[in-house]
Amino acid sequence: MRYVARDTEGKVVAIFDRPHPAAPEYLDENDPELIAFVTGGRSEEAMREYLQSSDSDLLRIIEDLISVLIDNNVILLTDFPDHAQQKLMRRQNIREKLQST
């Protein structure tokens, strides 16, 4: 998605994955204007803080995804390395204990 639409002041307001009547201009993925649009104009430090704060949410999503895949026999717990199996089981046991209280 690097074709951009601009407002009347020339500011990037939308991006598309292919040419569009409103977005004929192609920008390189490293273009500062494209990066500013995608990041919402946030500073690098603000983006790092956001990533760190969202890590626990993402971890929970990944844990839930792994559980669904195991429950549906898409993967087996034993497909993971031993240390990963232990961590997954430990976290699952803790979650079960917290839910039962």
C-alpha positions as CSV (number, residue, x, y, z in Angstrom):
1,M,0.0,0.0,0.0
2,R,2.0,2.9,-1.2
3,Y,-0.2,4.8,-3.5
4,V,-1.3,8.0,-1.7
5,A,-4.1,10.4,-1.8
6,R,-3.5,14.0,-0.7
7,D,-5.7,16.7,0.6
8,T,-5.9,20.2,-0.9
9,E,-2.8,21.2,1.1
10,G,-0.8,18.3,-0.2
11,K,-0.9,16.3,3.0
12,V,-1.1,12.5,2.7
13,V,-4.6,11.5,3.8
14,A,-5.0,7.9,2.5
15,I,-2.9,5.0,1.1
16,F,-3.9,2.2,-1.3
17,D,-2.2,-1.0,-2.5
18,R,-2.7,-0.1,-6.1
19,P,-3.3,3.0,-8.2
20,H,-6.6,4.6,-7.5
21,P,-8.3,7.6,-9.2
22,A,-7.8,9.6,-6.0
23,A,-4.3,8.2,-5.4
24,P,-2.2,8.0,-8.5
25,E,1.1,8.9,-6.7
26,Y,3.4,6.2,-5.6
27,L,5.7,6.7,-2.6
28,D,8.6,4.6,-1.6
29,E,8.1,2.7,1.7
30,N,10.8,4.7,3.3
31,D,9.4,8.1,2.3
32,P,9.1,10.3,5.3
33,E,5.6,11.5,4.4
34,L,4.4,7.9,4.2
35,I,6.1,6.9,7.5
36,A,4.5,10.0,9.2
37,F,1.1,9.1,7.9
38,V,1.3,5.4,9.0
39,T,2.7,6.3,12.4
40,G,0.2,9.1,12.9
41,G,3.1,11.6,13.2
42,R,4.2,10.1,16.5
43,S,7.8,10.3,17.5
44,E,10.1,7.2,17.5
45,E,10.0,7.2,21.3
46,A,6.2,7.3,21.4
47,M,6.0,4.4,19.0
48,R,8.5,2.4,21.1
49,E,6.4,3.1,24.2
50,Y,3.2,2.0,22.4
51,L,4.9,-1.3,21.3
52,Q,6.0,-2.0,24.8
53,S,2.7,-1.3,26.3
54,S,0.9,-3.4,23.8
55,D,3.2,-6.4,24.2
56,S,1.1,-8.0,27.0
57,D,-2.1,-7.7,24.9
58,L,-0.4,-9.3,21.9
59,L,1.0,-12.1,24.1
60,R,-2.5,-12.9,25.3
61,I,-3.7,-13.0,21.7
62,I,-0.9,-15.4,20.7
63,E,-1.6,-17.6,23.7
64,D,-5.2,-17.8,22.8
65,L,-4.3,-18.5,19.2
66,I,-2.0,-21.4,20.2
67,S,-4.8,-22.8,22.4
68,V,-7.3,-22.7,19.6
69,L,-4.9,-24.4,17.2
70,I,-4.2,-27.1,19.7
71,D,-7.9,-27.6,20.6
72,N,-8.6,-28.0,16.9
73,N,-5.8,-30.4,16.3
74,V,-4.0,-28.1,13.9
75,I,-0.9,-28.3,15.9
76,L,0.2,-30.4,18.9
77,L,1.7,-29.1,22.1
78,T,4.6,-31.5,21.5
79,D,5.3,-29.6,18.2
80,F,6.9,-26.9,20.4
81,P,10.3,-27.2,22.0
82,D,10.4,-28.4,25.6
83,H,11.0,-25.0,27.1
84,A,8.1,-23.5,25.2
85,Q,5.8,-26.4,26.2
86,Q,6.7,-25.7,29.8
87,K,6.1,-22.0,29.6
88,L,2.7,-22.5,27.8
89,M,1.6,-25.1,30.3
90,R,2.7,-22.9,33.3
91,R,0.8,-19.9,32.0
92,Q,-2.3,-22.0,31.2
93,N,-2.3,-23.5,34.7
94,I,-2.0,-20.0,36.3
95,R,-4.9,-18.7,34.1
96,E,-7.0,-21.7,35.1
97,K,-6.4,-21.1,38.8
98,L,-7.2,-17.4,38.4
99,Q,-10.4,-18.1,36.6
100,S,-11.5,-20.6,39.2
101,T,-11.2,-18.1,42.1
